[in-house]
């Protein structure tokens, strides 16, 4: 799998055009395509109108400066009026272009993020990506900051390139005509080709572009490295923010400060390298910009001093040369932004590719036949789970479980309890045998760590169904059943609940969700172990009485009150059996 944070040089990262084509195809299939195409059409219209007005403004130079030369007051005032009309029209066009530019940014970002979210949240992909190495560590960075930055850069660079291209097409003809009769004498040789100033403009801009690209190219690698290190720093900050209570209890602030200093130091190191590279590039771009102030005058000076041009004609030629130069120097002015764009494109495109590759992990390996049957029973037939340390099997190779049964699946350390839980969910498909179970709407999985989404307490208990799917009376009854009846008054309160509740309360809420939604089966990955004795006894009583029709599979340790389980099976791991480790996972 491609490492997204590796510096350019890898084959996948060199295929810039392939990555760009992939992103274009993704956007073409998005719901934002027609809006963006409409905005693009409007931008082309505005830019064409701007180019035409700038041609008019350039032509205005000759009568205006000739009036100054003649000291013609009436002509001078008249040309000021013409200028006011042209400048007013250009102002309206500039404002319109700014609005279209900013709107296009928003539409492009919405389309890009819609696509990335759709790819990432395909069933099982996000889980597998999280275990696929470095690229899966900070998906929030790719989906938020990188997507926004890529959208902004793509819009700005695209509009800038379009504007420069249209201005070049508009003014190169004007400059070609104004170059008639211009010449340069060097050692007795007269250089006077057709389009004299056009060739000088092309030569000047071409040389500057080559030098700028040579000096600025290292910024691609440095920017890619910078975004990776920034993501690492943000991850460390979030980790510390989420664990402030435990850190305070351990007195671990100095140790955490050291870790954050290391992460910050990595960011600062690459930023210092970017400063050096940007400074070297500035020598080229700034020098080019300053010399451009006199370059057209130097090129046209021989013709002017020979008396073949008036001052107004000279200024008109200088204006046209500057417009052509402004178009041709787009690359020089944007080398740093182009390098930044390429680095960001590589990160976003590699993330999208990696997400899609999650479907192909272990494609050639033997897989468990997982079937969502129409009935309510769970049937395990010849189940053998291929894990990193060997084959995980049950003491009873063939099982048929019916709702109402309460089954303990036990095993010692390293026996594969979590792998068995993941196999039932479909997260770990490798091995052989068959699992028949109800559909996901009729079976609920409770992982070791209780998941509490952000939102109201009511939405949390209805999850993954929509808030309000159950009457408040039933929601309150589920809370009462697990000993959290006091929280019924907070059903409409919005919180980050994982920060406001104890671990015991989090797990009680997870069981309250199951009691409220009444699936056929609740499959538990040792979550009962994390309940205090009183809460565990209360919840087990609920499963034996008012929720006795629900089936329970607890994968973990014993400790339930006598008579709770109706059946027990054990897990074992055979190191000599079939093994499987997904690519990219440890």
C-alpha positions as CSV (number, residue, x, y, z in Angstrom):
1,X,0.0,0.0,0.0
2,X,1.3,3.5,-0.8
3,X,2.6,5.5,2.1
4,X,0.9,8.8,1.7
5,X,3.5,10.7,3.7
6,X,6.5,9.4,1.9
7,X,8.4,12.1,-0.1
8,X,7.8,12.3,-3.8
9,X,9.9,9.9,-5.7
10,X,7.7,6.8,-5.3
11,X,6.1,5.6,-8.5
12,X,2.5,6.2,-7.3
13,X,3.4,9.8,-6.3
14,X,5.1,10.5,-9.6
15,X,1.8,9.7,-11.4
16,X,0.5,13.2,-10.7
17,X,-1.7,13.2,-13.8
18,X,-3.2,9.8,-12.9
19,X,-4.1,11.1,-9.4
20,X,-5.5,14.3,-10.9
21,X,-7.6,12.3,-13.4
22,X,-8.9,10.1,-10.6
23,X,-10.0,13.1,-8.6
24,X,-11.7,14.7,-11.6
25,X,-13.6,11.5,-12.3
26,X,-14.7,11.4,-8.7
27,X,-15.9,14.9,-8.8
28,X,-17.6,14.4,-12.2
29,X,-19.8,11.8,-10.6
30,X,-20.7,14.0,-7.6
31,X,-23.9,16.0,-7.0
32,X,-21.9,19.2,-7.2
33,X,-20.8,18.8,-10.8
34,X,-23.6,20.9,-12.4
35,X,-23.2,23.8,-9.9
36,X,-19.5,23.9,-10.5
37,X,-19.9,23.8,-14.3
38,X,-22.3,26.7,-14.1
39,X,-19.9,28.7,-12.0
40,X,-17.1,27.9,-14.4
41,X,-19.2,29.2,-17.3
42,X,-20.0,32.4,-15.4
43,X,-16.3,32.8,-14.5
44,X,-15.2,32.4,-18.2
45,X,-17.7,35.1,-19.2
46,X,-16.5,37.5,-16.5
47,X,-12.9,36.9,-17.3
48,X,-13.5,37.4,-21.1
49,X,-15.3,40.7,-20.3
50,X,-12.4,41.7,-18.1
51,X,-9.9,40.9,-20.8
52,X,-11.9,43.0,-23.3
53,X,-12.1,45.9,-20.9
54,X,-8.3,45.7,-20.2
55,X,-7.7,45.9,-24.0
56,X,-9.8,49.1,-24.0
57,X,-7.9,50.4,-21.0
58,X,-4.5,49.7,-22.7
59,X,-5.7,51.4,-25.8
60,X,-6.6,54.4,-23.6
61,X,-2.9,54.8,-22.7
62,X,-2.0,56.4,-26.1
63,X,-4.5,59.3,-26.2
64,X,-4.0,60.0,-22.5
65,X,-0.2,60.2,-22.6
66,X,-0.2,62.0,-25.9
67,X,-2.6,64.6,-24.4
68,X,-0.1,65.0,-21.5
69,X,2.8,65.4,-24.0
70,X,0.8,68.1,-25.9
71,X,-0.4,69.8,-22.7
72,X,-3.9,69.4,-24.1
73,X,-6.1,70.2,-21.1
74,X,-9.5,69.4,-22.9
75,X,-8.1,66.1,-24.2
76,X,-6.7,65.3,-20.8
77,X,-10.1,65.8,-19.0
78,X,-11.9,63.9,-21.7
79,X,-9.6,60.9,-21.3
80,X,-10.1,61.0,-17.5
81,X,-13.8,60.6,-18.1
82,X,-13.1,57.6,-20.3
83,X,-10.8,56.1,-17.6
84,X,-13.6,56.5,-15.0
85,X,-16.0,54.5,-17.2
86,X,-13.5,51.8,-17.8
87,X,-12.3,51.6,-14.2
88,X,-15.9,51.4,-13.0
89,X,-16.8,48.5,-15.3
90,X,-13.6,46.7,-14.3
91,X,-14.5,47.2,-10.6
92,X,-17.9,45.6,-11.1
93,X,-16.2,42.7,-12.9
94,X,-13.6,42.3,-10.2
95,X,-16.2,42.1,-7.5
96,X,-18.2,39.6,-9.5
97,X,-15.1,37.4,-10.1
98,X,-14.3,37.4,-6.4
99,X,-17.8,36.2,-5.5
100,X,-17.7,33.5,-8.1
101,X,-14.2,32.4,-6.9
102,X,-15.3,32.1,-3.3
103,X,-18.5,30.3,-4.2
104,X,-16.6,27.9,-6.4
105,X,-14.3,27.1,-3.5
106,X,-17.3,26.1,-1.4
107,X,-18.9,24.0,-4.1
108,X,-15.6,22.2,-4.9
109,X,-14.9,21.5,-1.2
110,X,-18.5,20.1,-0.7
111,X,-18.1,17.8,-3.7
112,X,-14.7,16.6,-2.6
113,X,-15.6,16.0,1.0
114,X,-18.9,14.3,-0.1
115,X,-16.8,11.9,-2.2
116,X,-14.2,11.2,0.4
117,X,-16.9,10.6,3.1
118,X,-18.8,8.3,0.8
119,X,-15.6,6.3,0.1
120,X,-14.5,6.2,3.7
121,X,-17.8,5.2,5.3
122,X,-18.5,2.3,3.0
123,X,-19.1,-0.8,5.2
124,X,-16.0,-1.9,7.0
125,X,-13.6,0.4,5.2
126,X,-13.1,3.0,8.0
127,X,-12.4,0.1,10.5
128,X,-9.8,-1.5,8.2
129,X,-8.2,1.7,7.3
130,X,-7.7,2.5,11.0
131,X,-5.6,-0.6,11.3
132,X,-3.7,-0.1,8.0
133,X,-0.7,1.8,9.3
134,X,0.2,5.4,9.0
135,X,-2.3,6.5,6.4
136,X,-5.2,5.5,8.7
137,X,-4.0,7.4,11.8
138,X,-5.4,10.8,10.9
139,X,-8.3,10.6,8.5
140,X,-9.8,13.8,10.0
141,X,-6.8,15.7,8.6
142,X,-7.4,14.3,5.1
143,X,-11.2,14.9,5.2
144,X,-11.1,18.4,6.7
145,X,-7.9,20.4,6.5
146,X,-6.4,18.7,3.4
147,X,-9.7,18.7,1.5
148,X,-10.3,22.4,2.2
149,X,-6.7,23.3,1.3
150,X,-6.9,21.3,-2.0
151,X,-10.2,22.9,-2.9
152,X,-8.9,26.4,-2.2
153,X,-5.7,25.9,-4.1
154,X,-7.4,24.2,-7.1
155,X,-9.9,27.0,-7.4
156,X,-7.4,29.8,-7.1
157,X,-4.8,28.2,-9.4
158,X,-7.4,27.2,-11.9
159,X,-9.0,30.6,-12.1
160,X,-5.6,32.3,-12.2
161,X,-4.5,30.0,-15.1
162,X,-7.7,30.6,-17.0
163,X,-7.5,34.3,-16.5
164,X,-3.8,34.4,-17.6
165,X,-4.5,32.2,-20.6
166,X,-7.4,34.4,-21.8
167,X,-5.4,37.6,-21.2
168,X,-2.5,36.2,-23.1
169,X,-4.7,35.3,-26.0
170,X,-6.2,38.8,-25.9
171,X,-3.0,40.8,-25.7
172,X,-0.5,38.8,-27.7
173,X,-2.1,40.0,-30.9
174,X,-2.1,43.6,-29.6
175,X,1.6,43.4,-28.6
176,X,2.4,41.8,-32.0
177,X,0.9,44.7,-33.9
178,X,2.5,47.3,-31.6
179,X,5.9,45.7,-32.2
180,X,5.9,46.7,-35.9
181,X,9.0,48.6,-36.7
182,X,10.7,47.9,-33.3
183,X,14.3,46.8,-33.4
184,X,17.5,46.2,-31.3
185,X,21.0,46.8,-32.6
186,X,23.8,44.7,-31.2
187,X,27.4,45.1,-32.6
188,X,26.1,46.3,-35.9
189,X,23.4,43.6,-36.2
190,X,19.8,44.7,-36.2
191,X,17.3,42.4,-34.5
192,X,13.8,43.3,-35.8
193,X,11.7,40.1,-36.3
194,X,7.9,40.4,-36.6
195,X,6.3,40.4,-33.2
196,X,9.6,41.8,-31.7
197,X,8.3,42.4,-28.2
198,X,6.3,39.1,-28.1
199,X,9.5,37.1,-28.6
200,X,11.2,39.1,-25.8
201,X,8.3,38.5,-23.5
202,X,8.3,34.7,-24.2
203,X,12.1,34.4,-23.8
204,X,12.0,36.4,-20.5
205,X,9.1,34.5,-19.0
206,X,10.4,31.1,-20.2
207,X,13.8,31.6,-18.6
208,X,12.2,32.8,-15.3
209,X,9.8,29.8,-15.3
210,X,12.6,27.2,-15.7
211,X,14.7,28.7,-13.0
212,X,11.7,29.1,-10.6
213,X,10.7,25.4,-11.1
214,X,14.2,24.2,-10.5
215,X,14.5,26.3,-7.3
216,X,11.0,25.7,-6.0
217,X,10.5,22.0,-6.8
218,X,11.8,20.8,-3.3
219,X,8.8,22.5,-1.8
220,X,6.5,19.6,-3.0
221,X,8.3,17.2,-0.8
222,X,8.6,19.6,2.1
223,X,4.9,20.5,2.1
224,X,3.9,16.9,2.0
225,X,6.2,16.3,5.0
226,X,4.8,19.4,6.7
227,X,1.2,18.2,6.5
228,X,2.1,14.8,7.9
229,X,3.9,16.3,10.9
230,X,1.1,18.8,11.5
231,X,-1.4,15.9,11.5
232,X,0.8,14.1,14.1
233,X,0.8,17.2,16.3
234,X,-2.9,17.5,16.2
235,X,-3.4,13.9,17.0
236,X,-1.2,14.2,20.1
237,X,-3.1,17.3,21.2
238,X,-6.4,15.6,20.9
239,X,-5.1,12.5,22.7
240,X,-3.9,14.7,25.6
241,X,-7.2,16.6,25.6
242,X,-9.2,13.4,25.8
243,X,-7.0,12.0,28.6
244,X,-6.6,15.0,30.9
245,X,-8.2,13.3,33.9
246,X,-5.9,10.2,33.7
247,X,-2.9,12.4,33.0
248,X,-3.6,14.5,36.1
249,X,-4.1,11.4,38.2
250,X,-0.7,10.0,37.2
251,X,1.0,13.3,37.4
252,X,2.0,12.8,33.8
253,X,2.0,16.4,32.6
254,X,5.8,16.6,32.3
255,X,5.9,13.3,30.3
256,X,3.0,14.5,28.0
257,X,4.8,17.9,27.6
258,X,7.9,16.0,26.4
259,X,5.8,14.1,23.8
260,X,4.2,17.3,22.6
261,X,7.6,19.0,22.4
262,X,8.8,16.1,20.2
263,X,5.8,16.4,17.9
264,X,6.1,20.2,17.8
265,X,9.8,20.0,17.1
266,X,9.2,17.8,14.1
267,X,6.8,20.5,12.8
268,X,9.2,23.3,13.4
269,X,12.1,21.4,11.7
270,X,10.2,21.0,8.5
271,X,8.9,24.5,8.7
272,X,12.5,25.8,9.0
273,X,13.4,23.9,5.8
274,X,10.3,25.4,4.1
275,X,11.5,28.9,5.1
276,X,14.9,28.2,3.5
277,X,13.4,26.9,0.3
278,X,10.9,29.7,0.1
279,X,13.6,32.3,0.7
280,X,15.6,30.8,-2.2
281,X,12.6,30.9,-4.4
282,X,11.9,34.5,-3.5
283,X,15.3,35.5,-4.9
284,X,14.0,34.4,-8.3
285,X,10.4,35.5,-8.2
286,X,11.1,38.9,-6.5
287,X,14.0,39.6,-8.8
288,X,11.9,38.8,-11.8
289,X,9.1,41.0,-10.6
290,X,11.4,44.0,-10.0
291,X,13.2,43.8,-13.3
292,X,9.9,43.5,-15.1
293,X,9.3,47.2,-14.2
294,X,12.0,48.3,-16.6
295,X,12.2,45.3,-19.0
296,X,9.6,46.5,-21.5
297,X,11.1,50.0,-21.6
298,X,14.6,48.6,-22.2
299,X,13.3,46.4,-25.0
300,X,11.4,49.3,-26.7
301,X,14.0,52.0,-25.9
302,X,15.9,51.8,-29.2
303,X,12.8,52.4,-31.2
304,X,11.6,55.2,-29.0
305,X,14.9,57.1,-29.0
306,X,15.2,56.7,-32.7
307,X,12.0,58.8,-33.0
308,X,9.9,56.0,-34.5
309,X,7.5,56.1,-31.5
310,X,5.6,58.8,-29.6
311,X,5.6,58.7,-25.8
312,X,2.0,57.6,-25.9
313,X,2.8,54.7,-28.2
314,X,5.7,53.7,-26.0
315,X,3.4,53.6,-22.9
316,X,0.8,51.6,-24.9
317,X,3.4,49.1,-25.9
318,X,4.7,48.9,-22.3
319,X,1.1,48.3,-21.1
320,X,0.6,45.5,-23.6
321,X,4.0,44.0,-22.8
322,X,3.1,44.0,-19.1
323,X,-0.2,42.3,-19.7
324,X,1.5,39.6,-21.7
325,X,4.1,39.3,-19.0
326,X,1.4,39.1,-16.3
327,X,-0.1,36.2,-18.2
328,X,3.2,34.4,-18.9
329,X,4.5,34.9,-15.3
330,X,1.6,33.1,-13.8
331,X,3.8,30.0,-13.4
332,X,6.6,32.0,-11.8
333,X,4.3,33.7,-9.4
334,X,2.7,30.4,-8.4
335,X,5.6,28.0,-8.1
336,X,5.2,27.8,-4.4
337,X,1.4,27.4,-4.6
338,X,1.7,24.7,-7.3
339,X,4.2,22.8,-5.1
340,X,1.7,23.1,-2.2
341,X,-1.2,22.0,-4.5
342,X,0.7,18.9,-5.7
343,X,1.7,17.9,-2.2
344,X,-1.9,18.2,-1.0
345,X,-3.3,16.4,-4.1
346,X,-0.9,13.5,-3.3
347,X,-2.2,13.2,0.3
348,X,-5.9,13.4,-0.7
349,X,-5.5,11.1,-3.7
350,X,-3.5,8.5,-1.8
351,X,-6.0,8.6,1.0
352,X,-8.8,7.9,-1.4
353,X,-6.9,5.1,-3.1
354,X,-6.0,3.6,0.2
355,X,-9.7,3.6,1.3
356,X,-10.7,1.8,-1.9
357,X,-7.9,-0.7,-1.4
358,X,-9.4,-1.8,1.9
359,X,-12.0,-3.8,-0.1
360,X,-9.1,-5.8,-1.7
361,X,-7.2,-6.7,1.5
362,X,-6.9,-10.5,1.7
363,X,-9.0,-10.9,-1.5
364,X,-7.2,-14.1,-2.4
365,X,-7.4,-15.6,1.1
366,X,-10.1,-18.0,2.2
367,X,-13.1,-16.2,3.7
368,X,-15.8,-17.1,6.2
369,X,-19.2,-17.4,4.5
370,X,-21.2,-14.7,6.4
371,X,-24.9,-14.9,5.6
372,X,-27.7,-12.5,7.0
373,X,-30.5,-15.0,7.0
374,X,-34.2,-14.3,7.2
375,X,-34.7,-16.1,10.5
376,X,-33.7,-15.1,14.1
377,X,-31.4,-18.0,14.8
378,X,-27.6,-17.8,14.8
379,X,-25.9,-20.8,13.2
380,X,-22.1,-21.5,13.2
381,X,-21.0,-24.3,11.0
382,X,-17.4,-25.5,10.8
383,X,-16.2,-22.1,11.9
384,X,-12.4,-21.5,11.8
385,X,-11.1,-18.0,12.1
386,X,-7.6,-17.3,10.6
387,X,-5.8,-14.9,12.9
388,X,-2.3,-13.5,13.0
389,X,-1.3,-16.0,15.7
390,X,-3.1,-19.1,14.3
391,X,-6.5,-20.6,13.9
392,X,-9.3,-19.7,16.4
393,X,-12.0,-22.4,16.8
394,X,-14.9,-23.2,19.1
395,X,-15.2,-26.2,21.4
396,X,-18.4,-27.0,19.5
397,X,-17.7,-26.7,15.8
398,X,-21.4,-26.6,14.9
399,X,-23.8,-24.4,16.9
400,X,-27.4,-23.4,16.5
401,X,-28.5,-20.6,18.9
402,X,-32.0,-19.4,19.3
403,X,-33.3,-16.0,20.7
404,X,-33.7,-16.3,24.5
405,X,-30.5,-18.2,25.0
406,X,-27.7,-16.6,27.0
407,X,-24.4,-18.0,25.9
408,X,-20.9,-17.5,27.4
409,X,-18.0,-17.8,24.9
410,X,-15.0,-18.0,27.1
411,X,-11.2,-18.5,26.6
412,X,-7.9,-17.7,28.2
413,X,-5.6,-14.8,27.2
414,X,-4.7,-14.9,23.5
415,X,-7.5,-17.3,22.7
416,X,-9.0,-15.0,20.1
417,X,-12.1,-13.6,21.8
418,X,-11.9,-10.3,20.0
419,X,-11.3,-12.0,16.7
420,X,-14.4,-14.1,17.3
421,X,-16.4,-11.0,18.1
422,X,-15.2,-9.3,14.9
423,X,-15.9,-12.4,12.8
424,X,-19.6,-12.3,14.0
425,X,-19.8,-8.6,13.0
426,X,-18.1,-9.2,9.6
427,X,-15.1,-7.0,10.4
428,X,-12.8,-10.0,10.3
429,X,-13.9,-12.2,7.3
430,X,-10.8,-14.4,7.0
431,X,-10.9,-18.2,7.7
432,X,-13.5,-20.8,6.6
433,X,-16.8,-22.1,7.7
434,X,-20.2,-20.4,7.8
435,X,-22.0,-17.9,10.0
436,X,-25.7,-17.4,9.6
437,X,-27.2,-14.6,11.6
438,X,-30.0,-12.0,11.5
439,X,-29.6,-8.7,9.6
440,X,-27.8,-5.8,11.3
441,X,-31.2,-4.2,12.2
442,X,-32.0,-7.3,14.4
443,X,-28.6,-7.8,16.1
444,X,-26.7,-5.4,18.3
445,X,-22.9,-5.6,19.0
446,X,-21.5,-4.0,22.2
447,X,-17.7,-3.6,21.9
448,X,-15.4,-3.5,24.9
449,X,-15.3,0.3,24.8
450,X,-18.8,1.8,24.8
451,X,-19.4,4.2,21.9
452,X,-21.4,7.4,22.7
453,X,-21.9,9.7,19.8
454,X,-22.1,13.4,20.3
455,X,-25.6,14.8,20.5
456,X,-28.6,14.7,22.8
457,X,-29.1,11.9,25.3
458,X,-32.2,10.9,23.3
459,X,-30.2,10.6,20.1
460,X,-27.5,8.6,21.8
461,X,-30.0,6.0,23.0
462,X,-31.8,5.8,19.6
463,X,-28.5,5.4,17.7
464,X,-28.0,4.3,15.0
465,X,-31.7,5.0,14.3
466,X,-32.9,8.6,14.0
467,X,-33.6,10.6,17.2
468,X,-37.2,10.3,18.1
469,X,-37.6,6.8,16.8
470,X,-38.9,5.8,20.2
471,X,-41.3,7.5,22.6
472,X,-39.7,9.3,25.5
473,X,-41.6,7.1,27.9
474,X,-39.9,4.0,26.5
475,X,-36.5,5.8,26.5
476,X,-37.0,6.8,30.2
477,X,-38.0,3.2,31.0
478,X,-34.8,1.8,29.5
479,X,-32.7,4.3,31.5
480,X,-34.6,3.2,34.7
481,X,-34.0,-0.4,33.9
482,X,-30.2,0.1,34.0
483,X,-30.2,2.3,37.1
484,X,-29.9,5.7,35.3
485,X,-33.5,6.9,35.7
486,X,-32.2,10.2,37.1
487,X,-31.0,11.0,33.6
488,X,-34.4,10.9,32.0
489,X,-34.7,14.7,32.6
490,X,-31.7,15.2,30.4
491,X,-33.0,13.5,27.2
492,X,-32.9,16.7,25.2
493,X,-29.6,17.9,26.5
494,X,-26.7,18.1,24.0
495,X,-23.3,17.0,25.3
496,X,-20.1,15.2,24.5
497,X,-21.4,12.5,26.8
498,X,-18.2,10.5,26.8
499,X,-16.6,13.3,28.8
500,X,-19.5,13.7,31.3
501,X,-20.0,10.1,32.4
502,X,-18.1,7.5,34.3
503,X,-17.0,4.3,32.5
504,X,-19.7,2.3,34.4
505,X,-22.4,4.9,33.2
506,X,-21.2,4.6,29.6
507,X,-21.6,0.9,29.6
508,X,-25.0,1.1,31.3
509,X,-26.1,3.5,28.5
510,X,-25.0,1.0,25.9
511,X,-27.1,-1.7,27.6
512,X,-30.0,0.7,27.9
513,X,-29.8,1.2,24.1
514,X,-30.1,-2.5,23.6
515,X,-33.1,-2.8,26.1
516,X,-34.8,0.1,24.3
517,X,-34.3,-1.1,20.7
518,X,-35.0,-4.8,21.5
519,X,-32.9,-6.6,18.9
520,X,-33.1,-10.4,18.6
521,X,-29.5,-10.7,19.7
522,X,-27.0,-8.7,21.8
523,X,-23.4,-9.8,21.2
524,X,-21.1,-8.5,23.9
525,X,-17.3,-8.2,23.7
526,X,-16.6,-8.6,27.5
527,X,-18.5,-5.3,28.2
528,X,-20.2,-6.9,31.3
529,X,-16.8,-7.1,33.0
530,X,-16.7,-3.3,33.1
531,X,-19.9,-2.9,35.1
532,X,-19.8,-2.6,38.9
533,X,-21.5,-5.5,40.7
534,X,-24.7,-3.7,41.4
535,X,-25.2,-2.5,37.8
536,X,-24.2,-5.9,36.4
537,X,-26.7,-7.8,38.6
538,X,-29.5,-5.3,37.6
539,X,-28.8,-5.7,33.9
540,X,-28.6,-9.5,34.1
541,X,-31.9,-9.5,35.9
542,X,-33.4,-7.4,33.1
543,X,-32.2,-9.9,30.5
544,X,-33.7,-12.7,32.6
545,X,-37.1,-11.0,33.0
546,X,-38.5,-8.2,30.8
547,X,-36.0,-8.8,28.0
548,X,-35.9,-12.6,28.3
549,X,-36.8,-13.0,24.6
550,X,-33.5,-11.5,23.6
551,X,-30.5,-13.7,22.9
552,X,-27.2,-12.9,24.7
553,X,-23.7,-13.9,23.5
554,X,-21.1,-12.7,26.0
555,X,-17.6,-13.2,24.7
556,X,-15.4,-12.8,27.8
557,X,-15.0,-13.9,31.4
558,X,-17.5,-15.4,33.7
559,X,-18.7,-13.6,36.8
560,X,-22.4,-13.6,36.1
561,X,-24.9,-14.6,38.9
562,X,-25.6,-18.3,39.0
563,X,-28.0,-19.6,36.4
564,X,-27.6,-16.6,34.1
565,X,-26.0,-18.5,31.2
566,X,-27.9,-21.3,29.4
567,X,-24.9,-22.5,27.5
568,X,-21.1,-22.2,27.5
569,X,-18.6,-22.8,24.8
570,X,-14.8,-22.2,24.8
571,X,-12.4,-20.7,22.3
572,X,-8.9,-22.0,21.5
573,X,-6.1,-20.9,19.3
574,X,-4.0,-23.4,17.3
575,X,-0.7,-21.8,16.2
576,X,-0.3,-24.5,13.6
577,X,-3.7,-23.7,12.0
578,X,-4.4,-21.3,9.2
579,X,-3.0,-17.8,9.8
580,X,-3.8,-14.5,8.2
581,X,-2.4,-10.9,8.8
582,X,-4.0,-8.2,6.6
583,X,-1.5,-6.2,4.5
584,X,-0.4,-3.1,6.3
585,X,-1.4,-4.4,9.8
586,X,0.9,-5.6,12.5
